[in-house]
Amino acid sequence: MKAAWVFSGQGAQKTGMGKDLFERSPAAAEIFREANRILNWDLMEVCFNGPDEKLTESKCCQPAIFTVSMAALAAFREKFPQVEPVGAAGLSLGEYGALCCAGYMSFADALKTVARRAELMDEACRKTPGTMASIITDGSVTIDTFKAICAEFGIWVANYNNPMQTVISGGIDGVAKAAAKFKAEPGVRKVIPLNVAGAFHSGLMAEAGEKLRGVLAPVPVQAPRIPVAQNFTGKITADHQEIKENLVHQVAGSVQWIGCVKALSEAGADTFIEFGPGTVLTGLIRKIDSGKTLLNVQSAADLDTINIA
């Protein structure tokens, strides 16, 4: 197996996530306990018991998803210590999981950074209301078309998720007008408004990104032990200072997920293992390259179904 490890992003959260990992894996349980100590609030309670409204808040959601993802990875490593990845990536928030597993930053530093990132993004959402919409196409709508329509209404392309799914982001009025124009565009099958707190990965997050620069500056880092494909470029980056810059730009920049998957494939990945709640990344990767083996680890039960020689 030549596996790439990928990590869930915001929106994958659900009440109860990680509970059976905590109960059945000593390694996962220690991740949760450490998270509680670092954050000085009861992340386990929010993950395991909710309520949904609290878990959905970015300030809770982002640290919670990151922790569950790293607990799932710890449980996997506990059971399959012989498996080493050929590379890693994560969707938005999930990029911190990829960098942590690659040894770029410690779990504690990554969690603290994620928690502060969530607060900064919440502040940006309150300051300038915004929204997002997913555009589902038959694959024929070009990147230039997306950029042109978004520019016309003063909004941004947030995510290049797969050849048939692109997400737009920006002010509420601009997204509504762009969505209406996309509905009339040949090749567009559906426009889905997203239930989000704000305009993530848009210019409305630029201030949050710049503030994150100050948060990241003192964080000690090392060169990653494995290749990590970053969202902002869609390419593998090795320079540790460039990685920080890409994390800053990622907050307001487009997520190049198609590029990330292709970069990991070029690095030799024939299997993608998704760590964290949900199966969103598995679905996206299947549409990018249907020839890959896809596995998910979000629970102890998932580990029972995986057979690795």
C-alpha positions as CSV (number, residue, x, y, z in Angstrom):
1,M,0.0,0.0,0.0
2,K,1.2,3.5,-0.9
3,A,-1.2,5.6,1.0
4,A,-1.8,9.3,1.3
5,W,-3.3,10.5,4.5
6,V,-6.0,13.2,4.2
7,F,-7.8,15.1,6.9
8,S,-11.4,16.4,7.2
9,G,-12.4,20.1,7.1
10,Q,-15.0,22.2,8.8
11,G,-18.6,21.0,8.1
12,A,-17.8,17.4,8.8
13,Q,-18.6,17.7,12.5
14,K,-21.4,15.6,14.2
15,T,-22.3,15.1,17.8
16,G,-20.8,11.9,19.1
17,M,-17.8,12.0,16.9
18,G,-14.7,10.3,18.4
19,K,-16.5,8.8,21.4
20,D,-15.8,5.1,20.5
21,L,-12.2,6.0,19.6
22,F,-11.9,7.4,23.1
23,E,-13.4,4.3,24.6
24,R,-11.5,1.7,22.6
25,S,-8.1,3.2,21.8
26,P,-5.7,4.3,24.6
27,A,-3.7,6.3,22.0
28,A,-6.8,8.2,20.9
29,A,-8.0,8.7,24.5
30,E,-4.7,10.4,25.3
31,I,-5.2,12.8,22.3
32,F,-8.5,13.8,23.7
33,R,-7.2,14.3,27.2
34,E,-4.3,16.3,26.0
35,A,-6.7,18.5,23.9
36,N,-8.7,19.3,27.1
37,R,-5.5,20.2,29.0
38,I,-4.3,22.5,26.1
39,L,-7.6,24.3,25.5
40,N,-8.6,24.5,29.1
41,W,-12.2,23.7,28.2
42,D,-14.1,20.4,27.9
43,L,-13.7,19.5,24.2
44,M,-14.6,15.9,24.9
45,E,-18.0,16.9,26.2
46,V,-18.7,19.0,23.1
47,C,-17.6,16.3,20.8
48,F,-19.4,13.4,22.5
49,N,-22.6,15.1,23.7
50,G,-22.9,18.4,21.8
51,P,-25.3,20.1,21.6
52,D,-25.2,20.5,17.8
53,E,-25.5,24.3,18.1
54,K,-22.3,24.6,20.1
55,L,-20.4,22.0,18.1
56,T,-21.2,24.0,14.9
57,E,-19.6,27.2,16.2
58,S,-16.2,27.7,14.5
59,K,-14.5,28.3,17.9
60,C,-15.6,24.8,19.0
61,C,-15.9,23.1,15.6
62,Q,-12.4,23.6,14.3
63,P,-10.5,22.4,17.4
64,A,-13.0,19.5,17.7
65,I,-12.6,18.2,14.2
66,F,-8.8,18.6,14.3
67,T,-8.7,16.6,17.6
68,V,-11.0,13.9,16.4
69,S,-8.9,13.6,13.2
70,M,-5.7,13.3,15.2
71,A,-7.3,10.8,17.6
72,A,-8.4,8.7,14.6
73,L,-4.8,8.8,13.2
74,A,-3.4,7.8,16.6
75,A,-5.8,4.8,16.8
76,F,-4.8,3.8,13.3
77,R,-1.1,4.0,14.1
78,E,-1.7,2.0,17.2
79,K,-3.2,-0.8,15.2
80,F,-1.1,-0.5,12.0
81,P,2.3,0.8,13.1
82,Q,4.0,-0.6,10.0
83,V,2.0,1.7,7.6
84,E,3.9,4.9,6.5
85,P,2.3,7.5,4.2
86,V,3.8,8.7,1.0
87,G,2.2,12.1,1.6
88,A,-0.6,14.0,3.2
89,A,-3.1,16.8,2.7
90,G,-6.2,18.2,4.4
91,L,-9.2,20.3,3.3
92,S,-8.8,23.8,4.8
93,L,-8.8,23.2,8.5
94,G,-7.6,19.7,7.7
95,E,-4.3,21.0,6.4
96,Y,-3.2,21.3,10.1
97,G,-3.8,17.6,10.6
98,A,-1.7,16.9,7.5
99,L,1.2,19.1,8.8
100,C,0.9,17.7,12.3
101,C,1.2,14.1,11.1
102,A,4.1,15.1,8.9
103,G,6.0,16.4,12.0
104,Y,5.9,20.0,10.8
105,M,4.4,21.2,14.1
106,S,3.5,19.5,17.4
107,F,0.0,18.5,18.3
108,A,-0.1,21.1,21.0
109,D,1.1,24.0,18.7
110,A,-1.2,22.9,15.9
111,L,-4.3,22.8,18.2
112,K,-3.5,26.2,19.7
113,T,-3.1,27.6,16.2
114,V,-6.4,26.0,15.0
115,A,-8.2,27.4,18.1
116,R,-7.0,30.9,17.4
117,R,-7.6,30.6,13.7
118,A,-11.2,29.7,14.5
119,E,-11.6,32.8,16.7
120,L,-10.2,35.1,14.0
121,M,-12.5,33.6,11.4
122,D,-15.5,34.1,13.7
123,E,-14.5,37.7,14.2
124,A,-14.4,38.2,10.4
125,C,-17.8,36.6,10.0
126,R,-19.4,38.9,12.5
127,K,-17.7,42.0,11.0
128,T,-18.8,41.3,7.4
129,P,-21.7,38.9,6.8
130,G,-21.2,36.5,3.9
131,T,-22.2,33.2,2.6
132,M,-21.2,30.4,0.2
133,A,-22.9,28.2,-2.5
134,S,-21.8,25.0,-4.2
135,I,-22.1,24.8,-8.0
136,I,-22.6,21.3,-9.4
137,T,-21.7,21.0,-13.1
138,D,-21.3,18.3,-15.7
139,G,-17.6,19.1,-15.8
140,S,-17.7,21.3,-18.8
141,V,-17.8,24.7,-17.0
142,T,-14.2,26.2,-17.1
143,I,-12.2,27.8,-14.3
144,D,-12.2,31.0,-16.4
145,T,-16.0,31.0,-16.4
146,F,-16.1,30.6,-12.7
147,K,-13.6,33.4,-12.2
148,A,-15.4,35.7,-14.6
149,I,-18.9,35.3,-13.0
150,C,-17.5,35.7,-9.5
151,A,-15.5,38.9,-10.5
152,E,-18.7,40.3,-12.1
153,F,-20.5,40.2,-8.7
154,G,-17.5,41.0,-6.5
155,I,-17.2,37.5,-5.0
156,W,-14.6,34.7,-5.1
157,V,-14.1,31.0,-6.0
158,A,-13.6,29.4,-2.6
159,N,-13.0,25.7,-3.4
160,Y,-12.1,23.7,-6.5
161,N,-13.4,20.5,-4.9
162,N,-13.6,18.2,-7.9
163,P,-14.3,18.6,-11.7
164,M,-18.0,18.7,-11.0
165,Q,-18.1,20.7,-7.8
166,T,-16.9,24.3,-7.2
167,V,-17.8,26.5,-4.3
168,I,-18.3,30.3,-4.5
169,S,-18.0,32.7,-1.5
170,G,-18.6,36.3,-0.7
171,G,-21.2,38.9,0.3
172,I,-24.7,37.6,0.6
173,D,-26.1,39.8,-2.2
174,G,-23.2,39.0,-4.5
175,V,-23.4,35.2,-4.0
176,A,-27.2,35.3,-4.6
177,K,-26.7,37.2,-7.9
178,A,-23.9,35.0,-9.0
179,A,-25.9,31.9,-8.1
180,A,-28.8,33.1,-10.3
181,K,-26.4,33.6,-13.2
182,F,-24.8,30.2,-12.7
183,K,-28.2,28.5,-12.8
184,A,-28.6,29.8,-16.4
185,E,-25.1,28.7,-17.4
186,P,-24.9,25.7,-19.8
187,G,-23.4,22.7,-18.0
188,V,-24.6,23.8,-14.5
189,R,-26.8,21.1,-13.0
190,K,-27.5,22.5,-9.6
191,V,-26.7,25.4,-7.3
192,I,-26.8,24.6,-3.5
193,P,-26.7,27.4,-0.9
194,L,-24.5,26.3,2.0
195,N,-25.5,26.7,5.6
196,V,-22.3,28.4,6.8
197,A,-21.5,31.2,9.2
198,G,-19.7,33.4,6.7
199,A,-17.7,33.7,3.5
200,F,-14.9,31.4,4.1
201,H,-12.0,31.3,1.6
202,S,-12.9,34.7,0.2
203,G,-11.5,38.2,0.3
204,L,-13.8,38.9,3.3
205,M,-11.4,36.7,5.3
206,A,-8.3,38.6,4.4
207,E,-8.0,40.4,7.7
208,A,-8.3,37.1,9.6
209,G,-5.5,35.7,7.4
210,E,-3.2,38.6,8.2
211,K,-3.8,38.3,11.9
212,L,-3.1,34.6,11.6
213,R,0.4,35.5,10.3
214,G,1.2,36.9,13.8
215,V,-0.1,33.8,15.4
216,L,2.0,31.5,13.3
217,A,5.2,33.5,13.4
218,P,6.4,32.3,16.8
219,V,5.3,28.7,16.3
220,P,8.3,26.3,16.2
221,V,8.3,24.2,13.1
222,Q,10.5,21.6,11.4
223,A,10.8,20.5,7.8
224,P,8.0,17.9,7.2
225,R,9.0,14.3,7.2
226,I,6.6,13.4,4.3
227,P,5.4,15.5,1.4
228,V,2.4,17.8,2.2
229,A,0.2,19.2,-0.6
230,Q,-1.1,22.6,0.4
231,N,-4.5,24.1,-0.4
232,F,-3.3,27.5,-1.5
233,T,-1.0,26.2,-4.3
234,G,-2.4,22.6,-4.8
235,K,1.2,21.6,-4.8
236,I,3.7,19.9,-2.5
237,T,5.7,22.4,-0.5
238,A,8.9,21.5,1.5
239,D,10.2,24.9,2.6
240,H,9.0,25.4,6.2
241,Q,8.6,29.2,5.9
242,E,6.7,28.9,2.7
243,I,4.4,26.5,4.4
244,K,3.5,29.1,7.0
245,E,2.9,31.7,4.3
246,N,0.6,29.3,2.5
247,L,-1.4,28.8,5.7
248,V,-1.8,32.5,5.9
249,H,-3.0,32.9,2.3
250,Q,-5.2,29.8,2.6
251,V,-7.7,31.6,4.9
252,A,-8.8,34.0,2.2
253,G,-7.6,32.0,-0.8
254,S,-9.1,29.3,-3.0
255,V,-8.8,25.7,-1.9
256,Q,-7.1,23.8,-4.7
257,W,-8.2,20.4,-3.7
258,I,-8.1,18.9,-7.2
259,G,-4.4,20.0,-7.3
260,C,-3.7,18.5,-3.9
261,V,-5.1,15.1,-4.9
262,K,-3.2,15.1,-8.2
263,A,0.1,16.1,-6.4
264,L,-0.3,13.2,-4.0
265,S,-1.0,10.8,-6.8
266,E,2.2,12.0,-8.6
267,A,4.0,11.3,-5.3
268,G,3.0,7.7,-5.7
269,A,-0.3,7.4,-3.7
270,D,-2.5,4.6,-4.9
271,T,-4.6,4.7,-1.7
272,F,-6.2,7.6,0.2
273,I,-7.1,7.2,3.9
274,E,-9.4,9.9,5.2
275,F,-9.0,10.6,9.0
276,G,-11.7,12.5,10.8
277,P,-15.5,12.8,10.9
278,G,-17.5,12.2,7.7
279,T,-16.6,10.9,4.3
280,V,-16.6,14.2,2.3
281,L,-13.0,13.9,1.1
282,T,-13.5,10.3,0.0
283,G,-16.4,11.4,-2.2
284,L,-14.4,14.3,-3.7
285,I,-11.4,12.1,-4.4
286,R,-13.6,9.5,-6.1
287,K,-14.7,12.1,-8.6
288,I,-11.1,13.3,-9.2
289,D,-9.6,9.8,-9.7
290,S,-11.9,6.8,-9.6
291,G,-9.0,4.4,-9.7
292,K,-7.8,5.0,-6.2
293,T,-8.5,2.8,-3.2
294,L,-10.3,4.8,-0.6
295,L,-10.5,4.2,3.1
296,N,-12.1,6.1,6.0
297,V,-11.1,6.2,9.7
298,Q,-13.6,8.1,11.8
299,S,-14.4,5.4,14.4
300,A,-13.0,2.3,16.1
301,A,-15.6,0.3,14.0
302,D,-13.9,1.6,10.8
303,L,-10.6,0.2,12.0
304,D,-12.2,-3.2,12.5
305,T,-13.0,-3.3,8.8
306,I,-9.5,-2.4,7.5
307,N,-7.3,-5.3,6.6
308,I,-3.6,-4.4,6.0
309,A,-1.0,-7.1,5.6
